[in-house]
Amino acid sequence: MGDLIHDEIAGRRGVVTDVRGGAVWVLRPESGPGRWTSRQPERLTVVTPREASRTWP
């Protein structure tokens, strides 16, 4: 959870908020409201891992 990804099918970036049953990925936009799901994790590419986006040591 927390990785910034690019969703090839949706054509946008989002943050992973949940993975349900190992098959449905729930994402939210980088900013603003909303969410969407992906059932094809092979079409998701990590842009920034959660660990790299932390601002504290």
C-alpha positions in Angstrom: 0.0 0.0 0.0 1.1 3.5 -0.6 3.0 3.0 -3.9 2.5 5.6 -6.6 1.7 3.6 -9.8 0.8 4.2 -13.4 -2.3 2.4 -14.5 -1.8 1.6 -18.2 -5.5 0.8 -18.8 -6.9 3.9 -17.0 -4.1 6.1 -18.4 -3.4 7.8 -15.1 -1.3 7.6 -11.9 -2.7 6.7 -8.5 -1.8 5.5 -5.0 -2.5 1.9 -4.0 -4.9 2.0 -1.0 -5.9 -1.7 -0.8 -5.5 -5.1 -2.5 -8.6 -7.2 -2.0 -8.3 -10.9 -2.2 -5.0 -10.6 -4.0 -6.8 -9.8 -7.2 -8.5 -6.4 -7.0 -6.2 -3.4 -6.6 -7.9 -0.3 -5.2 -6.3 3.1 -6.2 -6.9 6.7 -5.5 -5.8 9.7 -7.6 -2.5 11.4 -6.6 -4.6 14.3 -5.4 -8.3 15.0 -5.1 -11.2 12.7 -4.5 -12.2 9.5 -6.1 -11.0 5.9 -6.5 -10.9 3.1 -9.1 -10.0 -0.5 -9.2 -7.8 -2.7 -11.3 -8.2 -6.4 -11.9 -5.0 -6.5 -14.0 -2.0 -5.9 -11.8 0.3 -6.7 -14.7 -0.9 -3.4 -16.2 0.3 -1.4 -13.1 3.8 0.0 -13.0 5.4 1.3 -9.9 6.5 4.9 -10.4 7.6 5.6 -6.8 7.6 3.0 -4.0 6.1 4.0 -0.7 9.5 3.9 1.0 10.9 6.4 -1.5 8.1 8.9 -1.0 8.5 9.3 2.8 9.8 12.7 3.9 11.0 11.7 7.4 14.1 9.7 8.2 
